[in-house]
Amino acid sequence: MRNRLLPDYSLDPRLDHWPRSLSGLAGDMPCMDRYYTGRLLTYDEKYQEADAHLSYAFTNCDPQAHGNKRRILRYLIPVSASFFTPRHESSHDTLPSANAAGQ
């Protein structure tokens, strides 16, 4: 007995040109998977892992996909910048103190 709520697409002639497996559709899937994994790792504050995934996505992205590269860089730049910590020098070391100048 056929389920009347769900249409039967197996006999639809319009779907004959569709690929039978997803292997033909997997061109940008690894890149997209790494992008979203990197985003999730960024939210979990796992920056080293996120950097690896986002860097892979950026280098393996289609060179003509400027929008995709921009989206990847939106997360990759802050994650990469988190590895570089500025050196904070105290002002006491670089400037003479007021007491030393008065003496």
N, C-alpha and C positions, 0 to 999 in steps of 0.2 A: 504494500500500500504506500503510495506516495504522499509525502507531507505537503499539504496544500498551503501552508504558511510560507514555505521556502520555495522559490522558483527553481526549476530544474535547468541548470545552465549546461549540462553535459550535451544536450542536443542543439544548442544554439549555434548556428553556422557562423555568426559574427565573431566567435571566439576561436576559430580555427587558426588564426595567425599568431595567437599568443604562444609564448614558449611554454613547453610542458614542464620544464624545471627552472629553478631560479639561478642556475649557474650562468646564464647569459646576462643576468641583471646585476651581477656582483662587481661591476667595474669600480664604482666609487664607494662601495659599502665598507671596505676596511678603513678608508680615510674617514668616513662619516662616523663609524663606530669609535675610532680613536678620538675624534673630536668630542663626541658626547661623553666618553669615558673620562677624558681630560677635564671637561667641565664639571662633572660630578666629583672628581678628585679635588678640584679646586675648592668646591663648596665644603668638602670634608677636610680641608687644610692639609692635604697630602701633596705638597707642592713639587717634590722631586718626581713622583710618579706622574703627576699632572703635566709637568714639563716634558717628560719623555713621550707621553701620548700626544700632546699638542704639537710638539716638534715633528713627530712622525706624520701627523695629519697635515701640517703645513708643507713639509718637503714633498709629500706624495700627492698633494692636491693637484688638480688639473691647472696648468699654468694660465689658462684663459678664464678660469673661474675666479674673477677678482672679488666678487661678493663673498665667496666662501673663504678666501684668504683673509679678507677683512674681518670676518666673524672669528676665525681662528686666532688672529692677532689680538683681537679684543681680550682674549683670555691669556694668550701666550706672553704678551709683553709684561703684564703685572706679575705673572708667575715667575718669569725669568728675572724680573727686577727684584723679587723678594730674596734672591740668593745674594745680592750685593747689599751689604750693610755699610752705611757711611761711617767713617771714623769721626767720632765726636771728640774733639780736643777741648779741654777746658780752657776757658778764657784766661785763667791764671797763668798758664804756660806761655801764652803768646803776647799778652799785654802786661806792661809793668803795672804793679799795684799803685794805688794812690799814696800809700804810706811811704813806699820806696822813692817816689818822685819828690815828696816833700822833704825828705831827709837830706 
